[in-house]
Amino acid sequence: MSQLYSLAGLAHVVLAIVFVVDVLRRRQDPAAMLVWVMAILGAPFIGVALYLVFGSTRVRRAAARRKRRVGDMLERLARQAQRGVEPARAELDLPADLAAIEQIGRRLSQFPATRGNRVSVFHEAEPTYAALEQAIRGAQRRLHLQYYIWQPDETGRHFRDLVIERARAGVDCRLLLDAVGCLRLTRRFTKPLTDAGVRLAYFMPLYPLRRRWAPHLRNHRKIAVIDGRVGFVGSQNIGDEYRGRLKRLSPWHDTNMRIEGPAALFLQETFAEDWLFATREALDDDVFDVPLERPGDCVVQVAPSGPDQDVNALGQILLTAATIARDRIRIATPYFVPYGTLRAALTHACYRGVRVQLVLPTRSDAPLVLRAGRSYYDELLADGAEIFEYDGGMLHSKVVTVDDRWCMLGSANMDIRSFRLNFEITALVYDSRVAGELSGIIDGYCAKSRRVSRNDRARRRPHTQVIDGAARLFAPLL
């Protein structure tokens, strides 16, 4: 028996050395690296097993296809302008500060901003679902849907049947779902889709022997693209809970955006890349051969982000936004765990006299994240930030407005998971009307919120302080 213990101890030492070296070679965030080193050294075999499953934060994808397609789309837009189709709208003509944001988004995601889009904002579940249903029913050629969560409930069945209806009408329908977010879906639920000819795929299925197996790297995007001309992006999944039909945490508050115009093609490209990754099927280029109409005046830039990027586009955009903001930054998010750079950027904005307002939920479906986020309150309040906790249900919107001149809306939260581990999608809208509309929505949240003060924080019970501090220890992994 003693020999067995000796062999086990030797095996642990060897494994620990090998995997600690691997942690050091990957050079991730120092805090995360320290957590992994302590887990590997302190928990024999368990720490190594956890690292094998959750240690990877990178996914490699070829970018050549995206560069070619984006180039083709830009050439078509230029040719359209030269033919005299509203040529004045072909140029962005952004102010210098907004042009800097656009350049960062273009460089890191390769997607430029485009003018000529019509944008509609939805912040209530029923109007959102009604607009999505109308768009799905109007699909003529292609219907591409991508969601993190699609529940097998009444709402899920309703939208499933809508997709089946369009597939039977001859529309090319594809549905891409995240394997973890849609764990509740059964073959009984999905078989009517495939029987009707809908192409259904799951992003990173939980098969341990699969080459691309990373259960913690999830596709958190919510995208709908209809005929390459209309797109939806935002925070709302498909399910009864998101329309307030379940008691727990209800009502849910999401914010979504309908985009009609050239920017929808970049949502289409994002779907095409994820579909290729999940199925190894490359969509034909004629998917992008649609009339490039310009129904509005909004300048919109689609910014995908995720662990397939060497530099996270979303993080860099937010960092720049905090640096160049003149008057006010407003952030509404359900999950707030600010990593070092983001926290420093918000602090810097406060020191420059910019009004920083954070609207966060009082209740959450992720209590550990909620507690970890609260552990940062004291520092942010001391720097001058304003924090509001919303208690009118589950605040699930992910919205940023800057100076009421431009805004961001999408699937990404303000936490380390969204910045480093999840595949996310964000729409940047360089338009004061849309930014003002979203700012008004945030005003509504603030009116129903409790403003957190430093005195409130000082009156916390000791055990609450300990719980928040303990949750913060897990911040690098949340």
C-alpha positions as CSV (number, residue, x, y, z in Angstrom):
1,M,0.0,0.0,0.0
2,S,2.9,2.4,0.8
3,Q,4.3,1.7,-2.6
4,L,1.0,2.7,-4.1
5,Y,0.9,5.9,-2.2
6,S,4.5,6.6,-3.3
7,L,3.6,6.0,-6.9
8,A,0.6,8.3,-6.6
9,G,2.6,11.0,-5.0
10,L,5.3,10.7,-7.7
11,A,2.6,10.8,-10.5
12,H,1.1,13.9,-8.9
13,V,4.5,15.7,-8.8
14,V,5.2,14.9,-12.4
15,L,1.7,16.0,-13.5
16,A,2.0,19.1,-11.4
17,I,5.3,20.1,-13.0
18,V,4.0,19.4,-16.5
19,F,0.8,21.4,-16.1
20,V,2.3,24.3,-14.1
21,V,4.8,24.7,-16.9
22,D,1.9,24.7,-19.4
23,V,0.1,27.4,-17.3
24,L,3.2,29.6,-17.4
25,R,3.7,29.1,-21.1
26,R,0.2,30.3,-21.9
27,R,0.7,33.6,-20.1
28,Q,-2.9,34.4,-19.3
29,D,-4.2,36.9,-16.7
30,P,-1.9,36.7,-13.7
31,A,-4.8,36.2,-11.3
32,A,-6.2,33.3,-13.3
33,M,-2.7,31.8,-13.7
34,L,-2.3,31.9,-9.9
35,V,-5.6,30.2,-9.3
36,W,-4.7,27.4,-11.7
37,V,-1.2,26.9,-10.2
38,M,-2.7,26.7,-6.7
39,A,-5.4,24.3,-7.9
40,I,-2.8,22.0,-9.6
41,L,-0.4,22.0,-6.7
42,G,-3.0,21.9,-3.9
43,A,-5.5,19.4,-5.2
44,P,-3.8,16.2,-6.4
45,F,-5.2,15.0,-9.7
46,I,-8.4,17.0,-9.3
47,G,-6.7,20.3,-10.2
48,V,-5.1,18.7,-13.2
49,A,-8.4,17.3,-14.4
50,L,-10.1,20.7,-14.0
51,Y,-7.3,22.4,-15.9
52,L,-7.6,19.9,-18.8
53,V,-11.3,20.6,-19.1
54,F,-11.4,24.4,-18.3
55,G,-7.9,25.7,-18.8
56,S,-8.0,26.5,-22.5
57,T,-9.2,30.0,-23.4
58,R,-8.3,30.1,-27.0
59,V,-10.0,28.8,-30.2
60,R,-8.2,28.9,-33.5
61,R,-10.1,29.9,-36.7
62,A,-8.8,30.8,-40.1
63,A,-9.5,34.5,-41.0
64,A,-8.9,34.3,-44.7
65,R,-12.5,33.5,-45.6
66,R,-13.8,36.5,-43.6
67,K,-11.3,38.9,-45.2
68,R,-12.3,37.8,-48.7
69,R,-16.0,38.1,-48.0
70,V,-15.8,41.4,-46.3
71,G,-13.7,42.7,-49.2
72,D,-16.3,41.5,-51.7
73,M,-19.1,43.2,-49.7
74,L,-17.3,46.5,-49.5
75,E,-16.6,46.4,-53.3
76,R,-20.3,45.9,-53.9
77,L,-21.2,48.8,-51.6
78,A,-18.7,51.0,-53.4
79,R,-20.1,50.0,-56.8
80,Q,-23.6,50.8,-55.7
81,A,-22.5,54.3,-54.6
82,Q,-20.8,54.9,-57.9
83,R,-24.0,54.0,-59.8
84,G,-25.6,57.0,-58.0
85,V,-27.7,55.1,-55.5
86,E,-27.7,57.6,-52.7
87,P,-24.0,58.3,-53.0
88,A,-23.9,60.7,-50.0
89,R,-24.7,57.8,-47.7
90,A,-21.8,55.7,-48.9
91,E,-19.3,57.7,-46.8
92,L,-19.2,57.4,-43.0
93,D,-18.1,60.9,-42.3
94,L,-17.7,60.2,-38.5
95,P,-16.3,62.7,-36.0
96,A,-12.7,62.0,-35.1
97,D,-13.5,60.4,-31.8
98,L,-16.1,58.0,-33.2
99,A,-13.8,57.3,-36.2
100,A,-11.2,56.1,-33.7
101,I,-13.8,53.6,-32.2
102,E,-14.8,52.5,-35.7
103,Q,-11.1,51.9,-36.6
104,I,-10.5,49.7,-33.6
105,G,-13.6,47.7,-34.3
106,R,-12.6,47.3,-38.0
107,R,-9.0,46.4,-37.2
108,L,-9.8,43.7,-34.6
109,S,-13.0,42.3,-36.1
110,Q,-12.4,43.2,-39.7
111,F,-15.9,44.5,-39.9
112,P,-16.3,48.1,-40.9
113,A,-19.2,50.4,-40.1
114,T,-21.8,51.0,-42.8
115,R,-24.2,53.8,-43.4
116,G,-27.7,53.5,-44.6
117,N,-29.2,51.2,-42.0
118,R,-32.6,51.4,-40.3
119,V,-32.5,50.6,-36.6
120,S,-35.4,49.8,-34.3
121,V,-35.0,49.2,-30.6
122,F,-37.1,46.9,-28.5
123,H,-37.0,46.7,-24.7
124,E,-40.1,44.6,-23.9
125,A,-40.5,40.9,-24.6
126,E,-43.8,40.9,-26.4
127,P,-42.9,43.6,-29.0
128,T,-39.5,41.9,-29.5
129,Y,-41.0,38.5,-30.2
130,A,-43.7,40.0,-32.4
131,A,-41.2,41.7,-34.6
132,L,-39.1,38.6,-34.8
133,E,-42.2,36.5,-35.7
134,Q,-43.1,39.0,-38.4
135,A,-39.6,38.8,-39.9
136,I,-39.6,35.0,-39.8
137,R,-42.9,34.8,-41.5
138,G,-41.7,37.2,-44.2
139,A,-38.6,35.1,-45.0
140,Q,-38.5,34.3,-48.7
141,R,-35.1,32.7,-49.4
142,R,-33.1,32.1,-46.2
143,L,-33.6,32.1,-42.5
144,H,-30.6,31.8,-40.2
145,L,-31.1,31.7,-36.5
146,Q,-28.5,31.4,-33.8
147,Y,-29.3,31.3,-30.0
148,Y,-27.5,30.5,-26.8
149,I,-30.8,29.2,-25.2
150,W,-33.9,27.9,-26.9
151,Q,-36.3,26.3,-24.3
152,P,-38.6,23.4,-25.1
153,D,-41.6,25.3,-23.7
154,E,-44.6,27.1,-25.3
155,T,-42.5,29.9,-26.6
156,G,-39.8,27.6,-27.9
157,R,-42.4,25.4,-29.6
158,H,-44.1,28.4,-31.2
159,F,-40.9,29.7,-32.8
160,R,-39.9,26.1,-33.7
161,D,-43.2,25.7,-35.6
162,L,-42.6,29.1,-37.3
163,V,-39.3,27.9,-38.6
164,I,-40.9,24.6,-39.7
165,E,-43.5,26.5,-41.6
166,R,-41.0,28.5,-43.6
167,A,-38.9,25.4,-44.3
168,R,-41.9,23.6,-45.7
169,A,-42.5,26.7,-47.9
170,G,-39.1,26.2,-49.5
171,V,-37.1,28.6,-47.4
172,D,-33.5,27.5,-46.7
173,C,-33.6,27.4,-42.8
174,R,-30.6,26.8,-40.6
175,L,-30.6,26.8,-36.8
176,L,-27.4,27.0,-34.7
177,L,-27.7,26.4,-31.0
178,D,-25.2,26.3,-28.2
179,A,-24.8,22.8,-26.8
180,V,-24.7,23.8,-23.1
181,G,-27.3,26.5,-23.3
182,C,-29.7,24.1,-25.0
183,L,-29.1,21.0,-22.9
184,R,-32.8,20.7,-22.2
185,L,-33.7,20.2,-25.8
186,T,-34.6,16.6,-26.7
187,R,-34.7,14.7,-29.9
188,R,-38.5,14.7,-29.6
189,F,-38.4,18.5,-29.7
190,T,-36.0,18.8,-32.6
191,K,-37.1,16.0,-34.8
192,P,-40.0,18.0,-36.4
193,L,-37.4,20.6,-37.4
194,T,-35.1,18.1,-39.2
195,D,-38.0,16.3,-40.7
196,A,-39.2,19.5,-42.3
197,G,-35.7,20.1,-43.8
198,V,-34.3,22.6,-41.2
199,R,-30.5,22.2,-40.9
200,L,-29.9,22.0,-37.1
201,A,-26.4,22.1,-35.5
202,Y,-25.0,22.5,-32.0
203,F,-22.0,24.6,-31.2
204,M,-19.2,22.6,-29.4
205,P,-21.2,19.5,-28.4
206,L,-20.2,18.0,-25.1
207,Y,-18.3,15.0,-26.5
208,P,-15.0,14.5,-24.6
209,L,-13.4,12.7,-27.5
210,R,-14.3,15.5,-30.0
211,R,-11.3,17.5,-31.2
212,R,-12.8,20.8,-30.4
213,W,-14.0,20.1,-26.9
214,A,-14.1,23.0,-24.5
215,P,-17.3,22.9,-22.3
216,H,-16.5,26.3,-20.9
217,L,-16.1,28.2,-24.2
218,R,-19.7,28.9,-25.2
219,N,-21.4,30.6,-28.0
220,H,-23.5,33.3,-26.3
221,R,-24.6,35.1,-29.4
222,K,-28.3,35.8,-30.3
223,I,-28.6,36.4,-34.0
224,A,-31.4,36.2,-36.5
225,V,-30.8,37.0,-40.2
226,I,-33.7,37.0,-42.7
227,D,-32.8,36.9,-46.4
228,G,-29.5,38.7,-45.6
229,R,-31.4,42.0,-45.4
230,V,-32.9,42.1,-41.9
231,G,-31.1,41.1,-38.7
232,F,-31.8,40.9,-35.0
233,V,-29.2,41.2,-32.3
234,G,-29.5,41.6,-28.5
235,S,-29.8,39.8,-25.2
236,Q,-33.1,37.9,-25.5
237,N,-33.1,34.1,-25.8
238,I,-36.1,32.0,-26.8
239,G,-38.2,30.8,-23.9
240,D,-41.2,31.5,-21.6
241,E,-39.0,32.9,-18.8
242,Y,-37.9,35.7,-21.1
243,R,-41.4,37.0,-21.5
244,G,-42.2,36.8,-17.8
245,R,-44.3,33.6,-17.8
246,L,-42.3,32.0,-15.0
247,K,-42.4,33.3,-11.4
248,R,-38.6,33.0,-10.8
249,L,-36.9,36.4,-11.3
250,S,-39.8,37.6,-13.5
251,P,-40.2,39.8,-15.3
252,W,-37.1,39.7,-17.4
253,H,-35.9,42.9,-19.1
254,D,-34.0,42.5,-22.3
255,T,-33.1,45.0,-25.0
256,N,-32.9,44.0,-28.7
257,M,-32.3,45.7,-32.0
258,R,-33.7,45.1,-35.5
259,I,-31.3,46.2,-38.2
260,E,-32.3,46.5,-41.8
261,G,-29.6,47.4,-44.3
262,P,-25.9,46.6,-45.1
263,A,-25.0,45.8,-41.5
264,A,-27.3,42.8,-41.7
265,L,-24.7,41.2,-44.1
266,F,-22.1,41.3,-41.3
267,L,-24.5,39.5,-39.0
268,Q,-24.9,37.0,-41.8
269,E,-21.1,36.6,-42.1
270,T,-20.8,36.0,-38.3
271,F,-23.5,33.3,-38.6
272,A,-21.7,31.8,-41.6
273,E,-18.4,31.6,-39.7
274,D,-20.0,29.9,-36.7
275,W,-21.9,27.5,-38.9
276,L,-18.6,26.5,-40.6
277,F,-17.0,26.0,-37.2
278,A,-19.8,23.9,-35.9
279,T,-20.6,21.8,-39.1
280,R,-17.5,22.2,-41.3
281,E,-20.0,23.3,-44.0
282,A,-19.1,26.5,-45.8
283,L,-22.1,28.5,-46.9
284,D,-22.1,29.4,-50.6
285,D,-21.1,32.9,-51.5
286,D,-24.6,33.5,-53.0
287,V,-25.8,33.7,-49.4
288,F,-24.4,37.2,-49.6
289,D,-25.8,38.0,-53.0
290,V,-28.7,40.2,-51.9
291,P,-29.8,43.7,-53.0
292,L,-27.9,46.1,-50.9
293,E,-30.6,48.5,-50.0
294,R,-30.1,51.5,-47.7
295,P,-33.4,52.1,-46.0
296,G,-32.1,54.5,-43.3
297,D,-29.4,56.8,-42.1
298,C,-27.8,54.9,-39.2
299,V,-24.2,54.0,-39.1
300,V,-23.9,50.5,-37.7
301,Q,-20.8,48.4,-37.0
302,V,-21.1,44.7,-36.1
303,A,-18.4,43.6,-33.7
304,P,-18.1,39.8,-33.0
305,S,-15.8,38.9,-30.1
306,G,-14.6,35.7,-28.6
307,P,-11.8,33.3,-27.7
308,D,-10.8,33.1,-31.4
309,Q,-9.4,36.6,-31.3
310,D,-5.8,37.3,-30.2
311,V,-7.0,40.7,-28.8
312,N,-10.6,41.0,-27.6
313,A,-12.4,43.5,-29.8
314,L,-15.1,44.3,-27.2
315,G,-12.6,45.0,-24.4
316,Q,-10.6,47.4,-26.6
317,I,-13.6,49.2,-27.8
318,L,-14.9,49.8,-24.2
319,L,-11.4,50.8,-23.1
320,T,-11.3,53.4,-25.9
321,A,-14.9,54.5,-25.1
322,A,-14.0,55.2,-21.5
323,T,-10.9,57.1,-22.6
324,I,-12.6,59.5,-25.1
325,A,-16.0,60.0,-23.4
326,R,-16.7,63.6,-22.8
327,D,-19.7,63.7,-20.5
328,R,-21.3,60.4,-19.5
329,I,-21.0,56.7,-19.8
330,R,-24.0,54.5,-18.9
331,I,-23.8,50.7,-18.6
332,A,-26.7,48.4,-18.0
333,T,-25.7,44.8,-17.5
334,P,-26.9,41.7,-15.6
335,Y,-23.4,40.4,-14.8
336,F,-20.7,42.8,-13.7
337,V,-17.3,41.5,-12.8
338,P,-14.9,44.2,-14.1
339,Y,-11.5,42.9,-14.8
340,G,-8.4,45.1,-14.2
341,T,-8.3,47.0,-17.5
342,L,-12.0,47.7,-17.6
343,R,-12.1,48.8,-14.0
344,A,-9.1,51.1,-14.6
345,A,-10.8,52.6,-17.6
346,L,-13.9,53.4,-15.7
347,T,-11.8,54.8,-12.9
348,H,-9.9,57.0,-15.4
349,A,-13.1,58.3,-16.8
350,C,-14.4,59.2,-13.3
351,Y,-11.1,61.1,-12.6
352,R,-11.5,63.0,-15.8
353,G,-14.9,64.2,-14.7
354,V,-17.0,61.9,-16.8
355,R,-20.2,60.7,-15.2
356,V,-20.1,56.9,-15.0
357,Q,-23.4,55.2,-14.2
358,L,-23.8,51.5,-13.7
359,V,-27.3,49.9,-13.6
360,L,-27.1,46.3,-12.3
361,P,-29.7,43.8,-11.0
362,T,-30.6,43.3,-7.3
363,R,-31.5,39.7,-8.0
364,S,-29.7,37.3,-10.4
365,D,-29.8,33.8,-11.8
366,A,-26.0,33.7,-11.1
367,P,-25.7,34.7,-7.4
368,L,-21.9,34.1,-7.3
369,V,-21.4,36.6,-10.1
370,L,-23.7,39.0,-8.4
371,R,-21.7,38.7,-5.1
372,A,-18.4,39.1,-7.0
373,G,-19.6,42.2,-8.7
374,R,-20.7,43.8,-5.5
375,S,-17.2,43.3,-4.1
376,Y,-16.1,46.1,-6.5
377,Y,-18.7,48.6,-5.4
378,D,-16.6,50.3,-2.7
379,E,-13.7,51.1,-5.0
380,L,-16.0,52.4,-7.8
381,L,-18.1,54.5,-5.5
382,A,-14.9,56.0,-4.0
383,D,-13.8,56.9,-7.5
384,G,-17.0,58.7,-8.2
385,A,-19.1,56.1,-10.1
386,E,-22.9,56.0,-9.6
387,I,-24.3,52.5,-9.0
388,F,-28.0,51.7,-9.3
389,E,-29.5,48.3,-8.4
390,Y,-32.7,47.4,-10.3
391,D,-35.3,45.5,-8.4
392,G,-38.1,45.4,-10.9
393,G,-37.3,41.9,-12.1
394,M,-34.3,40.3,-13.8
395,L,-32.3,43.0,-15.6
396,H,-30.9,41.1,-18.5
397,S,-30.2,44.0,-21.0
398,K,-26.6,44.6,-22.1
399,V,-26.5,48.2,-23.2
400,V,-23.8,50.9,-23.2
401,T,-24.3,54.6,-24.2
402,V,-21.6,57.2,-24.4
403,D,-22.4,60.9,-24.3
404,D,-25.8,60.1,-25.9
405,R,-23.9,60.2,-29.2
406,W,-23.3,56.5,-29.8
407,C,-24.1,53.2,-28.2
408,M,-23.5,49.5,-27.9
409,L,-26.0,46.7,-27.7
410,G,-25.6,42.9,-27.9
411,S,-25.1,39.7,-26.1
412,A,-22.0,40.5,-24.0
413,N,-22.0,41.1,-20.3
414,M,-19.5,43.2,-18.4
415,D,-17.7,40.2,-16.9
416,I,-14.5,38.2,-17.6
417,R,-16.5,35.3,-19.2
418,S,-17.9,37.6,-21.9
419,F,-14.6,39.2,-22.5
420,R,-12.5,36.1,-22.7
421,L,-14.4,32.9,-22.8
422,N,-17.7,33.5,-24.7
423,F,-18.4,34.1,-28.3
424,E,-20.3,37.3,-28.3
425,I,-21.9,39.8,-30.8
426,T,-22.3,43.5,-30.3
427,A,-23.8,46.2,-32.6
428,L,-22.2,49.6,-32.4
429,V,-24.6,52.4,-33.5
430,Y,-23.0,55.8,-34.2
431,D,-26.3,57.7,-34.1
432,S,-27.5,60.1,-31.5
433,R,-31.2,59.2,-32.0
434,V,-30.7,55.5,-31.2
435,A,-28.2,56.4,-28.4
436,G,-30.8,58.8,-26.9
437,E,-33.5,56.1,-27.1
438,L,-31.3,53.6,-25.3
439,S,-30.4,56.2,-22.7
440,G,-34.1,56.8,-22.1
441,I,-34.5,53.1,-21.4
442,I,-31.7,53.3,-18.9
443,D,-33.5,56.3,-17.3
444,G,-36.5,54.0,-16.9
445,Y,-34.3,51.4,-15.1
446,C,-32.8,54.1,-12.9
447,A,-36.2,55.4,-11.9
448,K,-37.1,51.9,-10.6
449,S,-33.8,51.3,-8.9
450,R,-32.2,51.9,-5.6
451,R,-29.1,54.0,-5.8
452,V,-26.2,52.4,-3.8
453,S,-24.4,54.8,-1.5
454,R,-21.2,54.5,0.5
455,N,-23.2,54.7,3.7
456,D,-25.2,51.7,2.5
457,R,-22.0,49.8,2.0
458,A,-20.6,50.7,5.4
459,R,-23.8,49.3,7.1
460,R,-23.4,45.9,5.6
461,R,-23.3,43.0,8.0
462,P,-19.8,41.4,8.5
463,H,-20.9,38.0,7.1
464,T,-22.1,39.8,3.9
465,Q,-18.7,41.4,3.5
466,V,-17.0,38.0,3.9
467,I,-19.3,36.4,1.3
468,D,-18.7,39.1,-1.2
469,G,-15.0,38.9,-0.7
470,A,-15.0,35.2,-1.0
471,A,-16.9,35.4,-4.3
472,R,-14.3,37.9,-5.6
473,L,-11.7,35.2,-5.3
474,F,-13.4,33.4,-8.2
475,A,-13.6,36.6,-10.3
476,P,-10.8,35.4,-12.7
477,L,-12.8,32.3,-13.5
478,L,-16.3,33.9,-13.8
